[in-house]
């Protein structure tokens, strides 16, 4: 079992930056691929970014590529999402997720993750 707790969300203006954190506890963090997803009201959960179990591979949604960066600190059992040049359309609840046995293809699908946090709200005003 892995417990995930997100933090760092808030209300910002367009163009601002935020860094989200996801602290993991439980099983060996480094064995899991970690992903960030987001869900806006009335919309489906959307893939944002993911980092492979070994940390060597990262993938991003086209909508955030060049603006968001995912990273992980295995010593701290934490994965981060650095968000820059935020836009109003980035407004959503951001959730982190952990999964085992995932690759560059399967990391994009929410259904492939085993563990989820409760989410943190990010609101970007125009």
C-alpha positions in Angstrom: 0.0 0.0 0.0 1.2 3.5 -0.9 -0.3 6.7 0.6 0.0 9.9 -1.5 -0.5 13.4 -0.2 -0.4 16.4 -2.5 0.3 20.0 -1.5 1.2 23.3 -3.1 -1.9 24.3 -4.9 -3.5 27.7 -4.7 -4.9 30.7 -6.5 -2.5 32.5 -8.9 -2.7 34.8 -11.8 -2.0 33.9 -15.4 1.7 33.8 -16.1 2.6 32.9 -12.5 4.3 29.7 -11.3 3.5 27.0 -8.7 5.3 23.9 -7.5 3.2 21.0 -6.4 4.5 18.3 -4.2 3.3 14.7 -3.7 4.7 12.9 -0.6 4.5 9.2 -0.6 4.6 6.7 2.3 4.4 3.0 2.4 6.2 0.8 -0.1 9.4 1.6 -1.8 8.8 4.8 -3.6 11.5 4.3 -6.2 9.8 1.2 -7.5 6.9 3.1 -8.8 6.2 5.3 -11.8 4.7 8.5 -10.7 2.2 10.6 -12.6 0.3 13.9 -12.3 -3.2 14.2 -13.6 -5.7 16.9 -13.4 -9.5 17.1 -13.5 -11.5 20.2 -14.1 -15.2 20.5 -13.2 -17.4 18.6 -15.7 -14.3 17.2 -17.5 -12.6 13.8 -17.6 -9.3 13.2 -15.7 -6.5 14.3 -17.9 -2.9 13.2 -18.1 -0.3 15.9 -17.3 3.1 14.3 -16.8 4.8 11.2 -15.6 8.1 9.9 -14.5 9.3 6.3 -14.7 10.2 4.2 -11.8 13.9 4.7 -12.2 13.4 8.3 -12.9 15.1 8.1 -16.3 12.1 8.8 -18.5 9.5 11.5 -18.4 6.6 12.3 -20.6 4.3 15.3 -20.8 0.9 16.1 -22.3 1.3 18.4 -25.3 -0.7 21.1 -23.5 1.9 21.5 -20.8 5.1 20.6 -22.6 7.7 23.3 -22.1 5.8 24.8 -19.2 5.6 22.0 -16.6 8.4 19.9 -15.3 8.0 16.7 -13.3 10.8 15.5 -11.0 11.3 13.2 -8.1 13.5 12.9 -5.0 13.6 9.3 -4.0 15.4 10.1 -0.8 12.4 12.2 0.2 9.8 9.9 -1.3 8.4 13.0 -3.1 7.5 13.8 -6.7 7.2 17.4 -7.8 5.4 19.3 -10.6 6.9 22.6 -11.3 4.4 24.7 -13.3 5.3 27.9 -15.0 3.5 30.3 -17.4 0.2 29.2 -15.9 -2.9 29.8 -18.0 -6.6 29.9 -16.9 -7.1 26.6 -18.7 -4.7 25.0 -16.3 -7.3 25.4 -13.5 -8.2 22.0 -12.1 -7.7 19.6 -9.2 -4.2 18.1 -9.6 -3.7 14.5 -8.5 -0.6 12.4 -8.2 -0.7 8.7 -8.8 1.7 5.8 -8.4 1.9 2.6 -10.5 4.2 -0.3 -11.0 5.3 -1.9 -14.2 4.5 1.1 -16.3 6.2 2.2 -19.5 6.2 5.3 -21.7 2.9 4.1 -23.3 1.0 3.0 -20.2 2.0 5.9 -18.0 -0.4 8.2 -19.8 -3.5 6.2 -18.8 -5.1 6.9 -15.4 -6.5 3.4 -15.2 -3.0 1.9 -15.1 -2.1 3.5 -11.8 -2.7 1.7 -8.5 -2.5 4.6 -6.0 -4.0 8.1 -5.9 -3.8 11.1 -3.7 -6.8 13.3 -2.8 -5.7 16.2 -5.0 -4.8 19.8 -4.6 -6.7 22.7 -6.2 -5.0 25.0 -8.7 -6.9 28.0 -9.8 -5.4 30.4 -12.4 -7.2 33.7 -12.8 -6.9 35.8 -16.0 
